[in-house]
């Protein structure tokens, strides 16, 4: 699943220090957060996470301080690959976030859970990400992977059919991955009509030798 991960930590961390200053964050908290931000921008995520933890260790933190700290911890932890810290930090911030940030955080939590092979929680956060407006190719790939792992091929077929139909309605070529998912799901559910129709679409949109062979074999059957 590493190939599915989209690292957006720098985007999530952007503006953290400006927000901290606007909210009156104390210097003993703001200083390590500033260091963490600079280190993260320099590509030194492990060192950035250490600085964020220094800020988190300051006693008597306000709610505003904790919010900024968790944003920074989550961003740095994601870059490091510390899934437990990523999940804890972003879940803490999620309900307080808004707009694109909420969608982005939910997507990263979903990927973090998938790295832990907790597919149930990953699926839960995929749904939250979509509800918040996320619709990236990587999120859709993760959703497809999770559905495949669950063995719910009827749902995979419905989702893939919807994606193919939406593309054709908009005058776009359907994604090759969507067509392959649809063909595989139809085959597994013994839906021969959908399987044959999907192979025909693969030949039309992606005329590869393997697709022609499968299509011709389907016709003969």
Number of C-alpha atoms within 10 A of each C-alpha: 11 8 6 14 18 15 14 15 24 18 12 18 20 16 12 19 22 10 14 21 12 9 12 11 20 13 13 12 23 20 17 21 30 21 18 30 27 15 18 23 15 10 14 16 25 19 16 29 29 18 25 30 18 17 27 20 11 11 9 9 16 10 9 13 22 19 21 25 29 23 26 33 29 31 31 32 24 29 21 18 15 16 21 16 20 28 22 14 24 25 19 16 21 18 9 10 16 13 10 14 17 23 22 26 31 27 28 29 29 29 33 24 21 23 18 13 13 14 20 14 17 25 21 14 25 26 17 19 24 17 13 19 14 22 15 14 11 15 21 16 16 22 22 19 18 21 18 15 11 13 12 13 20 16 14 24 24 13 18 23 20 14 17 21 15 14 14 12 11 9 9 11 16 22 16 14 13 22 23 17 22 27 25 17 24 23 17 15 15 11 14 15 11 18 23 20 14 23 24 20 20 23 17 13 14 17 12 11 10 10 18 17 12 16 21 13 11 16 10 7 7
